[in-house]
Amino acid sequence: MLLNNFSNWIIKASSKGGLIAEKDEEIYLFGIETALLKLIHFSTMLIIGLCAGKLLETFVFIVSYSTLRVYAGGYHAKTRLRCYGISWLLILFVLLFTEFCPNQIAFVVSILVSLPSYFIIFLLAPVDNINKPLDDTEIHHYKIKARIVLSVELIISMIFLFTYLIQISLIVSLSIFSVAIMLVVGKT
């Protein structure tokens, strides 16, 4: 409610100031609400990472997960609160897992998690949803982009893995794994 009120206030002020046309208010309202939600999600994740002493790991996860998720698609929660809750659980899981996973196990987990996830994403992406249906042209475009991002992230993860930045490799692998789960859930 607060987010909606704040977004409406921005739209009304922008419209009154002549920055946007009245007929375009609804489009801008959606854009502002979406941008504010993303800002809240990322800020919360960064605050969690800061409090956990894992700001770099949090940043790596946000960048790798978000970049791939944009093109791969997948499950989207029906409510903002559920989306926010899933985001919280996801970042907490990743940070706790990396905190308590010894390097020897993290090395194996990075490989065991990223390779099957790679193939799942490669085969399924993009997965559209009710909020973002895709036409044939968009499917083709997103499929290519998702595969490129996925391949780059897998290569980066393996470089980190074999240069003994195992925890960073694990974070990237877990982001790939998380996107794969979102695609499987989104397909059902």
PLY file of the C-alpha trace (Angstrom):
ply
format ascii 1.0
element vertex 188
property float x
property float y
property float z
element edge 187
property int vertex1
property int vertex2
end_header
0.00 0.00 0.00
2.79 2.40 0.94
4.64 1.53 -2.26
1.50 2.15 -4.32
0.83 5.49 -2.58
4.42 6.63 -3.09
4.35 5.57 -6.76
1.06 7.40 -7.30
2.48 10.51 -5.66
5.48 10.42 -8.05
3.17 9.98 -11.05
0.82 12.78 -10.01
3.73 15.16 -9.38
5.31 14.23 -12.71
2.02 14.64 -14.55
1.29 17.95 -12.85
4.80 19.14 -13.74
4.26 18.24 -17.38
6.87 15.48 -17.40
4.39 12.78 -18.45
1.08 12.84 -20.25
-2.03 11.89 -18.28
-2.81 9.10 -20.75
0.58 7.49 -19.99
0.25 7.57 -16.20
-0.67 3.89 -15.85
2.38 2.77 -17.84
4.69 4.96 -15.77
3.02 3.80 -12.56
3.80 0.18 -13.44
7.40 1.09 -14.30
7.96 3.05 -11.10
6.42 0.35 -8.91
8.55 -2.31 -10.61
11.73 -0.25 -10.22
10.99 0.47 -6.56
10.29 -3.21 -5.88
13.59 -4.20 -7.48
15.36 -1.53 -5.43
13.76 -2.86 -2.24
14.66 -6.47 -3.11
18.28 -5.71 -3.97
18.72 -3.33 -1.03
17.35 -5.94 1.36
19.64 -8.59 -0.07
22.65 -6.27 0.21
21.74 -5.39 3.81
21.48 -9.11 4.63
24.87 -9.65 2.99
26.37 -6.73 4.88
25.00 -7.98 8.21
26.32 -11.47 7.44
29.73 -10.10 6.49
29.23 -11.45 2.96
28.66 -8.36 0.87
30.86 -9.53 -2.03
29.14 -12.92 -2.10
25.73 -11.25 -2.03
26.69 -8.92 -4.87
28.03 -11.84 -6.95
24.80 -13.77 -6.38
22.56 -10.81 -7.26
24.46 -10.09 -10.48
24.72 -13.69 -11.67
21.17 -14.67 -10.68
19.49 -11.52 -12.01
21.39 -11.45 -15.29
20.46 -15.03 -16.12
16.92 -14.82 -14.76
16.04 -11.87 -17.01
16.52 -14.02 -20.10
15.63 -17.46 -18.72
12.35 -16.46 -17.06
10.55 -19.00 -14.92
8.33 -18.96 -11.88
7.02 -15.62 -10.61
5.19 -15.33 -7.31
1.56 -14.24 -7.42
1.97 -11.53 -4.77
4.65 -8.99 -3.98
4.92 -10.28 -0.43
5.48 -13.85 -1.61
8.09 -12.64 -4.09
9.83 -10.71 -1.34
9.71 -13.75 0.95
11.15 -16.03 -1.71
13.95 -13.52 -2.33
14.75 -13.45 1.40
14.79 -17.23 1.64
16.91 -17.55 -1.47
19.65 -15.17 -0.32
19.62 -16.59 3.21
19.98 -20.13 1.85
22.88 -19.16 -0.40
24.73 -17.21 2.31
24.22 -19.88 4.96
25.18 -22.67 2.59
28.39 -20.94 1.56
29.19 -20.03 5.17
29.03 -23.60 6.43
30.21 -25.50 3.36
33.91 -26.43 3.56
35.99 -25.75 0.44
36.45 -29.46 -0.37
32.68 -29.98 -0.40
32.06 -26.62 -2.11
34.35 -27.74 -4.94
32.28 -30.88 -5.56
28.93 -29.12 -5.00
29.85 -26.42 -7.53
30.31 -29.06 -10.20
27.39 -31.28 -9.18
24.98 -28.35 -9.02
26.03 -26.32 -12.03
26.32 -29.01 -14.71
22.80 -30.50 -14.45
21.41 -26.98 -13.95
23.21 -25.88 -17.10
21.44 -28.52 -19.16
18.06 -27.81 -17.58
18.34 -24.10 -18.38
19.80 -24.76 -21.83
16.83 -26.98 -22.71
13.98 -25.10 -20.99
14.82 -21.40 -21.27
13.01 -19.22 -21.76
10.00 -20.07 -19.62
7.32 -17.41 -19.86
4.66 -16.72 -17.26
1.30 -15.07 -16.95
2.93 -11.69 -16.29
5.29 -11.98 -19.25
3.98 -14.14 -22.10
6.43 -14.46 -24.98
5.75 -14.64 -28.69
7.87 -16.77 -31.05
10.30 -13.96 -31.85
10.85 -13.19 -28.16
11.29 -16.88 -27.36
14.01 -17.15 -29.99
15.72 -13.95 -28.77
15.57 -14.88 -25.06
16.71 -18.45 -25.76
19.88 -17.20 -27.45
20.55 -14.59 -24.74
19.88 -17.06 -21.92
22.26 -19.61 -23.44
24.99 -17.00 -23.88
24.65 -15.68 -20.31
24.41 -19.23 -18.96
27.55 -20.33 -20.80
29.51 -17.26 -19.70
28.44 -17.81 -16.08
29.39 -21.49 -16.19
32.82 -20.62 -17.61
33.29 -17.93 -14.95
32.25 -20.39 -12.24
34.74 -22.98 -13.48
37.53 -20.38 -13.69
36.82 -19.39 -10.08
36.68 -23.05 -9.11
40.07 -23.91 -10.58
41.77 -20.70 -9.40
40.83 -21.57 -5.82
38.11 -18.92 -5.45
35.88 -21.83 -4.57
33.32 -19.89 -2.51
32.72 -17.45 -5.39
32.38 -20.39 -7.79
29.85 -21.92 -5.40
27.83 -18.67 -5.35
27.67 -18.54 -9.17
26.81 -22.25 -9.29
24.03 -21.75 -6.74
22.64 -18.87 -8.79
22.54 -21.10 -11.88
20.90 -23.82 -9.76
18.32 -21.34 -8.42
17.38 -20.23 -11.93
17.05 -23.88 -12.99
14.63 -24.47 -10.12
12.61 -21.40 -11.11
12.35 -22.73 -14.66
11.23 -26.19 -13.57
8.65 -24.73 -11.17
7.54 -22.25 -13.84
6.99 -25.07 -16.33
4.59 -26.90 -14.01
0 1
1 2
2 3
3 4
4 5
5 6
6 7
7 8
8 9
9 10
10 11
11 12
12 13
13 14
14 15
15 16
16 17
17 18
18 19
19 20
20 21
21 22
22 23
23 24
24 25
25 26
26 27
27 28
28 29
29 30
30 31
31 32
32 33
33 34
34 35
35 36
36 37
37 38
38 39
39 40
40 41
41 42
42 43
43 44
44 45
45 46
46 47
47 48
48 49
49 50
50 51
51 52
52 53
53 54
54 55
55 56
56 57
57 58
58 59
59 60
60 61
61 62
62 63
63 64
64 65
65 66
66 67
67 68
68 69
69 70
70 71
71 72
72 73
73 74
74 75
75 76
76 77
77 78
78 79
79 80
80 81
81 82
82 83
83 84
84 85
85 86
86 87
87 88
88 89
89 90
90 91
91 92
92 93
93 94
94 95
95 96
96 97
97 98
98 99
99 100
100 101
101 102
102 103
103 104
104 105
105 106
106 107
107 108
108 109
109 110
110 111
111 112
112 113
113 114
114 115
115 116
116 117
117 118
118 119
119 120
120 121
121 122
122 123
123 124
124 125
125 126
126 127
127 128
128 129
129 130
130 131
131 132
132 133
133 134
134 135
135 136
136 137
137 138
138 139
139 140
140 141
141 142
142 143
143 144
144 145
145 146
146 147
147 148
148 149
149 150
150 151
151 152
152 153
153 154
154 155
155 156
156 157
157 158
158 159
159 160
160 161
161 162
162 163
163 164
164 165
165 166
166 167
167 168
168 169
169 170
170 171
171 172
172 173
173 174
174 175
175 176
176 177
177 178
178 179
179 180
180 181
181 182
182 183
183 184
184 185
185 186
186 187
